Amino acid sequence: RKARSEGKDENSIKFVIEGQENDEQNEIRTSASKRQKTNKKSFPRINDLLEEQKKREKEQQQVEAKRQAEAKLPEDMKSKYLALDCEMVGIGSEGKQSALARVSLSDWHGEVILDTFVKVPSRVTDFRTHVSGVTAKHLHSDDAMELHACRKKVGEILRNKILVGHALKSDLQ
């Protein structure tokens, strides 16, 4: 009421620190509308909730349609597909040339067919561990295959198969 009678903004509250002069530096002003906004809980709008529900239902329908389509495929057709991924390490003076360090093959169902490290014939200058996960220990282990033996084994496995994977061009070089 006092603010209204003095012609001031009645939604503004003035805090004064006792024992100090009443100047602009020592005043803290806050607006009642700002307080209300920060204290107010935000609830989702019903339209947003309905839209999210529709999106989830559509995604579930797509997943179900994919599952049904996959179920119709005969097992002998699924057995023709293999996925390949290769991890590379850097060789050469600056580690910019790539050399094969790991080969992974999996079937239609995600079962691992082959997962092996490969002994690199040259000196490795960049293991690219942050990307590949390959360390010197992996390449020098007794389980690591020689490059020519690995290529031969992968070639035998891939014979008459359909190959899928990301960046196969670089993996097959």
C-alpha positions, 0 to 999 in steps of 0.5 A: 500500500505504501508503494502505491500511495507513493506512486512506486511500482507495487511489485518491487520490493526494496531490501536495505542493509541495516547500519549502512547508508541508504544509497543505490549500491546497498539496495537490492531490488527484486521483482515479484513477477521474477520471484513467481517465475523462479518459484513456479514449477514447470509442468508439461503441456498436455499437447506435448505429452500427447505428441510424445506418446504418438512418437513412441507409438510410431517408433514401436510400430516401426520396430514391430514391422521390422521384426515381422519382416525379419521373421519372414526371411528364411534362415538360409538367406540370413546366413549369407550376410556377414558384418566386417569391421577392422581397426587400424593403427598408424605406421610410418614416421608420423603414423599417418599410414594405416595398417590392419590391427584387428578384424571382427566378423559377425553374422546376422544375429550378431554372433561373433564369427571371428575377432582377432588381433593382427601382428603388424609387420611394420613399426607402429608409431600411432596405436590410435588407442582412443579410437581403436582400443588397440594397444601394443600388448594386443599386437604382441600377444600369442593370440594375434595372427600373422597378416597373411594368415588373417587375410586367408582366413577372412577370405575363406569365411567371406566366400559366397557371402554378402558383406555389410559394414561401415567404410568397407572400402578402407577395411578391404584395402 
